[in-house]
Amino acid sequence: MSVAAHTMTPLYTDWRDRYQLVGKIGSGGFADVYEALDVTLDQAVALKIVADGRSMSGRLIREVEAAAALTHPNIVALYDWFGDGERSILVWELVRGESLDKLAGELRDGDVAALGVELLDALACAHSQGIIHRDIKPQNVMLDSVGHVKVMDFGIARLMDADTLTQDGDVIGTVAYMSPEQAAGRRVGPSSDVYSAGMVLYELLAGEHPLRGQTPAETLSNVAAGRLPSLGTLRPDLTEDLVGLIDDACAPKPGERPTAAELSEALDELLRSGRLRTQRLLRVRRLVSPLARAGVIAERAAGAALAAVTSGVVLGALPAYPQSWTLPLVAVCAAVWAVVPQGGLAFLLGALAFPVFNVSLSLGAAYLAFAVALFLLTRARPIVALWPTLALVLTPVYLTLLAPAGAALLGRVRGPLAAAWAAAGTLVYLVLLRAPRGPFTLFQPRWRLAGEAAAAGDPFTVATRVLGVALAPAGVLQMLLWAGLAVALGFALTRRRLELRRWVWALAFATTFAVYRIVPIAVWGYPAALAPLVWNVALAAGVILLPLIFTTGDGPEERADGHLQES
């Protein structure tokens, strides 16, 4: 729908009936930006309010047309726009984080290249829709609270097929980051955005902008004359590949520059090659969110503790090493995990291979395949591999359900998957031990899984027996139930309304209780004891209620407060 066709009348008598202002984020000559709560959708948004009378200005129209045409995870999303007769109002995605100008000097080389991949991906999307940003600069590029790029402010964007919006001789944009052709007032194309993005990366890597003069006129002259030195002259220590890519992006002639998509792909390949070492997500979280550092330390400590418990229990149950080795192996496993979680996970899985092989060759071969698959699937967040251990550690104190509830903190996708993995792992472990009937075996009769797996003649039979337990109706039901609990509580944590949080919390635990109580009796005819189920559900629900009441409503990976930069 074109902007002209969009109604200027809001759906509410007063737009404040839907949008409750929380506080002012920033202001400029063009607009004021506020954080607001959309009471209909129960989510935080950013309102850009422009006092421009009854008609939308040309700049505002271009901003809306550009944003409405773009859907990309690295571009700030436009949710709605309308007018109230005195002002125009744009409803934007609220980005919590910092703009690149506030992070200058704090990002490592690999981090800069990684954010460059996302920045150029966003520009490639815009260019594919016929839109040129024309004002890429550090203030218009943010890193959100989980370290992802968000490109903002398409207020001076040009639609490539709208020739009347810009003519030769116009000079629009921030001087220091203009391309030479833009500084000279010539018509610009997508390669101009590539130059500006290259200059942003150049400045972050070099620590300075060599074209800045004493006055805007001097800066404009330097840019138009193409006096930019090679990045290698300021950073001779950088890899030649990275220097070459940035120099190509900042080439004085538009035809010599790569496209945004080509440059993004080249930077991504450079990162994948390992020549630029980076853990961007972790490092950017540390920069953007002060709470993230404590969270990383806590996660490593928890992972080390769970690794120690896992290794200690398995080595005690399957004695294969000399008894005097047990404590050193447990200590080394925990220590390595605390320093390098991926290394700790690899050491743990490797150390447990010999005890399992000592039971039977078939069991060992099946375990080895499982261990490799588990490492590959969880190496990005190693603590996920030990989520079943967390559930089992909490079982004696009737807090097993804190494992799927806590998985909500791992993310919208990883959380439910971790919860389902914990459900399957808990069930298989309890069946292996022939534990008494209980809620987390869904009150099934005790299987003879341990003996059958040990006596199996080949790895495929072992895998079939174990998967037969995990993927039996009871196992699948428990995985779905735990994953659903993680999804529900993750949703509740992102809601600002306390009453909505309580409803989600109550329904989630009530459903959990009902399924564990009713299904074994009504479907399978197993007697379901009431007491252990009540204790497990009630205690976990009580513990979870406190963070739901006292947290702010930001998502589990959006803990940092920030502001939306407006130029």
C-alpha positions, 0 to 999 in steps of 0.5 A, a space after each residue: 500500500 502506498 503512503 498516500 493510500 494509507 489513512 491518516 486517521 488512527 484506529 482509536 479516538 485518541 492514539 494515546 488510548 493505544 500507545 502509553 508513553 513511557 519516556 523520551 528517548 531522543 530528539 532532533 530537528 526532525 522529530 521527537 522519539 519516545 518509548 511507548 507501550 502498545 497496550 493492544 499488543 502488550 509490547 514496547 515500541 518507539 514512537 517517532 512524532 513529527 509535528 508537521 500539520 495535516 500533511 506528511 512531509 516529503 522526508 517522512 513519506 520517503 522514510 515510510 515508503 522505504 521502511 514499509 518495503 523492507 523486512 529484514 532482521 537487521 533493519 528496524 521494523 516499521 509497525 504502523 504510521 498515522 496522523 492525528 491532524 497535528 502531527 504524524 506518528 511512526 510506530 517503530 520497533 524499539 531497539 535496546 542497545 548502543 549505536 556504533 559511535 558509542 562503541 568506537 575503540 571497544 570492538 575487536 577486528 573480528 567483531 567489526 568484520 562480523 557486524 559488517 556482514 550484517 550491515 551489508 546484508 541489510 543494505 543488500 536487502 534494501 538495494 534489492 527493493 530499489 532503495 538507497 539509504 544515503 545516510 549510513 553512519 555510526 549513529 544510524 547503526 545500532 547493536 541491540 542487546 544480543 549483538 545484532 546490527 539494526 540499521 535505522 533512519 531511512 528518512 533521506 532514502 531514495 527510491 531508485 525508480 523515483 527520479 523526482 526525489 533527488 536530482 543531480 546537485 543535491 547533497 544529502 547525508 552526513 559529510 564524513 561518510 558520504 561517497 565521493 560522488 555524493 559529496 560532489 552532488 552527483 546522482 548516487 546508486 547502491 555503491 554509494 551505500 557500500 562506500 558509506 558502510 566501508 567508511 564506518 568499518 574503516 573508522 572502527 578498525 583504524 580508530 580514526 577518520 582520516 578525511 575529517 577536516 577542521 570544517 565541514 567544507 574541508 571534510 567535504 573537499 577531502 571526500 570529493 577528492 578521494 583522499 582516503 589512504 589505504 586502511 593498511 597505512 593506519 593498521 599495518 598489522 591487519 590481515 591483507 584480505 581484510 584491508 583489501 575488502 575495506 579498500 575495495 568498498 571505499 574505492 573512489 570510483 563507484 564501478 570499482 566497488 563490490 555490491 553489498 551482497 558481494 562484500 558481505 559474503 567476502 567478509 563472512 568467508 574471511 570470518 569462517 576461515 579463522 583468520 579473524 578470531 572473534 566471539 562477537 556475540 559474547 563480546 558485544 553482549 559484554 559491551 552492550 549489557 553490563 548484566 551479560 558479564 555476570 550472566 556469562 560467568 554464572 553460566 560457565 560456573 553452572 556448566 562446570 558444576 554440572 560437568 563435575 556432577 555428570 562425570 562423577 556419577 558416570 565414573 562412579 557407576 561405571 568404574 573403568 579407570 583406577 579409583 584414584 583417577 576419578 577425582 582428578 578427572 572430575 576436577 580437570 573436566 570442571 576446570 576446562 569447562 570453566 575456561 573454555 566450555 566447548 573444550 570442557 564438553 569435549 573433554 567430558 564426552 571423551 572421558 566417559 567413552 572408555 567406561 561405556 566401552 568397558 561395558 560392551 563394544 556395541 554400547 561404546 560404539 553407539 555412545 561414540 556416535 551419540 557423543 559426536 552428534 551431541 557436541 556438534 549440536 550444542 557446541 554453540 551453547 555447551 550448557 544445553 548438553 547438560 540440561 538433563 543433568 540439571 533436571 536430575 540434580 533438582 529431582 530429589 528436592 522436587 524442583 525438576 520442572 525448573 529445568 524446562 522453566 529455566 530453559 526459557 532463558 536460553 532463547 526462543 528456539 534453543 530454549 524449547 529444544 533444550 527443554 525437550 532434550 532434558 525431558 528425553 534425557 531425564 526419562 531415559 536415565 530414570 528408566 536405566 536406573 529402574 527408578 520407581 514409578 513417578 511423574 517423570 516416567 509418567 508412572 510407567 512400569 519399570 523397563 529393563 533397558 540397562 540389561 538389554 542395552 548391555 547385552 545388545 550385539 551391535 550398536 544399532 540394536 543399542 540405539 534402537 532400544 534407547 530410542 524406543 524408550 525416548 520416542 515411546 508415547 510417554 517420552 514424546 509426551 514429556 518432551 512436548 510438555 517440557 518444551 511447551 512449558 519453556 515456550 509459555 514461560 519465555 512468552 510470560 517473561 516478555 510481557 509487561 502486564 503482570 496480570 497476563 504473566 500470572 495467567 500464562 504462569 497459572 495455565 502453564 503449570 495447571 496444564 502440566 499438572 493435568 497432563 501428568 495426572 490424567 494421561 497415565 490413568 485415562 490413556 494407559 491405565 497406570 496408577 498415578 500417585 498424587 503426592 510427588 506430582 503435587 510437590 514437583 508442580 507446586 514447588 517449581 511454580 512457586 519458585 518461578 512466580 517470583 521472577 515473573 513478578 519482579 522482572 521488567 518485561 524484557 525478553 530473556 536475551 534483552 536485559 540491557 536498557 538502551 536508547 534509540 539513536 535519532 539523527 
